[in-house]
Amino acid sequence: MAKVITLTNEQAAALTTYILITTRYREREIEASARLGLETNDDGAIKYPNMLDNAEWWRITHRELAGIVAQVDNAPDLENAKQQRQRADR
């Protein structure tokens, strides 16, 4: 199932800005989770067994957010799209 969401230009700019300024945060979470997922106790057991899964979740989320930025950046302007449809209907 897909959703269609209409944003104003200001909302689109705010969304992409937020995603872009939080990029380094997500990258650090990926790095930290991956590193912690490899740490072991003195007995050799993994100290933080969920962290590798967390790192993968951050990787997937990071890619999804990059895709959202690309979709917003490449989305047609509604006024231009409406005018193009009107011209095509003539």
DARA-V884798 format. One record per backbone hydrogen bond with DSSP energy under -1.0 kcal/mol. NH is the residue of the N-H (numbers start at 1). CO is the residue of the C=O. E is the energy in kcal/mol with one decimal. If there is no record, write none. Layout:
NH_CO_E, NH_CO_E
This chain:
12_8_-2.7, 13_9_-2.3, 14_10_-2.4, 15_11_-2.6, 16_12_-2.5, 17_13_-2.5, 18_14_-2.5, 19_15_-2.5, 20_16_-2.6, 21_17_-2.8, 22_18_-1.3, 23_20_-1.2, 26_22_-1.9, 27_23_-2.4, 28_24_-2.5, 29_25_-2.2, 30_26_-2.3, 31_27_-2.3, 32_28_-2.9, 33_29_-2.7, 34_30_-2.4, 35_31_-2.4, 36_32_-3.0, 37_33_-2.1, 38_35_-1.3, 41_45_-3.0, 44_41_-2.0, 47_39_-2.7, 51_48_-1.6, 54_50_-2.1, 55_51_-2.6, 56_52_-2.0, 57_53_-2.4, 58_54_-2.6, 59_55_-2.3, 60_56_-2.6, 61_57_-2.8, 62_58_-2.7, 63_59_-2.3, 64_60_-2.6, 65_61_-2.7, 66_62_-1.9, 67_63_-2.1, 68_64_-2.0, 69_65_-2.2, 70_66_-2.1, 71_67_-2.4, 72_68_-2.7, 73_69_-2.8, 74_70_-2.0, 81_77_-2.8, 82_78_-2.7, 83_79_-2.4, 84_80_-2.4, 85_81_-2.3, 86_82_-2.3, 87_83_-2.3, 88_84_-2.2, 89_85_-1.9
